[in-house]
């Protein structure tokens, strides 16, 4: 969250940030106190509209999406973004989840981490 806040803070625009966490998941590495103090859950913001949303993720890239404990909640949020968020950015595992949910593009296991900017083409069917 600190990295994202630093990047957003470099904007000349005033940015108000709302941190969202899955209500259906108990994280192992972040204290409950921290989450309760700085984060909210989807049921508390679902009536609002946002200019932007960043969907990131956790180290669950080896698991099938449907086995992630908060997958159903995340798909509900991704569907909600279509009507309540002007622009959504998916990063890290969130990018894999977004491609799978919105376009049916599966993830493929690789022998090592792959990152960078890649040329691609769009095939219209």
C-alpha positions in Angstrom: 0.0 0.0 0.0 2.9 2.4 0.7 4.3 2.0 -2.9 0.9 2.8 -4.4 0.3 5.8 -2.1 3.7 7.2 -3.0 2.9 7.0 -6.7 -0.6 8.5 -6.3 0.9 11.2 -4.1 3.0 12.4 -7.0 -0.1 13.6 -8.9 -1.0 17.2 -8.9 -4.6 16.1 -8.3 -5.9 15.5 -4.8 -6.5 11.8 -4.4 -8.7 10.4 -1.7 -7.9 6.7 -1.1 -10.1 4.0 0.2 -8.5 0.7 1.0 -10.7 -2.3 0.5 -10.1 -5.8 1.8 -12.0 -9.1 1.3 -14.5 -9.7 4.1 -14.3 -13.4 3.4 -10.6 -13.8 4.0 -8.4 -13.8 7.1 -4.9 -12.8 6.1 -1.9 -14.4 7.7 0.7 -11.6 7.3 -1.3 -8.4 8.2 -2.6 -7.7 11.7 -6.3 -7.6 12.2 -5.9 -4.2 14.0 -4.2 -2.7 11.0 -6.9 -4.0 8.6 -9.7 -2.7 10.9 -8.1 0.7 11.2 -7.2 1.4 7.6 -9.4 -0.8 5.4 -13.1 -1.2 4.7 -15.1 -4.1 3.2 -17.1 -4.1 0.0 -20.5 -4.0 1.7 -19.6 -0.6 3.1 -18.7 1.0 -0.2 -20.9 -0.8 -2.8 -23.3 2.1 -3.0 -20.5 4.6 -3.9 -18.9 5.4 -7.3 -15.2 5.8 -7.7 -13.0 7.5 -10.3 -10.5 4.6 -10.2 -9.7 1.3 -8.6 -6.6 -0.7 -8.4 -7.0 -4.5 -7.9 -3.9 -6.2 -6.8 -3.5 -9.6 -5.2 -1.7 -12.0 -2.9 0.8 -14.8 -3.6 -1.8 -17.3 -4.8 -0.7 -17.5 -8.4 -0.2 -21.3 -8.2 -3.8 -21.9 -7.1 -6.8 -22.2 -9.4 -8.8 -19.0 -9.2 -11.9 -20.8 -7.9 -9.9 -22.2 -5.0 -8.9 -18.8 -3.7 -11.0 -18.2 -0.6 -12.2 -14.8 -1.6 -12.7 -15.5 -5.4 -16.5 -15.2 -5.3 -16.2 -11.8 -3.4 -13.6 -10.6 -5.9 -15.7 -11.5 -8.9 -18.6 -9.6 -7.4 -16.3 -6.6 -7.0 -15.0 -6.9 -10.5 -18.6 -7.0 -11.9 -19.5 -4.0 -9.7 -16.5 -2.0 -11.2 -18.2 -2.1 -14.6 -20.9 0.3 -13.4 -19.4 2.1 -10.4 -15.7 2.7 -11.3 -14.5 4.9 -14.2 -11.2 3.1 -14.7 -9.9 -0.1 -13.1 -6.2 -1.1 -13.1 -5.4 -4.7 -12.4 -1.8 -5.4 -11.2 0.2 -8.5 -10.2 -2.1 -11.4 -9.4 -5.0 -9.0 -9.9 -4.1 -8.7 -13.5 -4.3 -12.5 -14.0 -7.6 -12.6 -12.1 -9.0 -9.7 -14.2 -8.0 -11.4 -17.5 -9.6 -14.6 -16.4 -12.8 -13.1 -15.1 -13.4 -10.5 -17.8 -12.1 -12.3 -20.8 -11.8 -16.0 -19.9 -8.0 -16.0 -20.4 -6.4 -18.6 -18.2 -3.0 -18.3 -16.5 -0.2 -20.5 -17.6 2.5 -21.8 -15.3 6.0 -20.8 -16.3 9.4 -22.1 -15.1 10.3 -18.7 -13.8 8.8 -15.3 -13.2 8.0 -13.4 -16.3 7.7 -9.6 -16.2 8.0 -6.6 -18.5 6.2 -5.0 -21.4 5.1 -7.3 -24.2 3.8 -6.8 -27.7 0.4 -8.2 -28.3 -2.4 -8.2 -30.8 -6.1 -8.2 -30.4 -8.1 -10.8 -32.3 -11.7 -9.8 -32.9 -14.1 -12.7 -33.2 
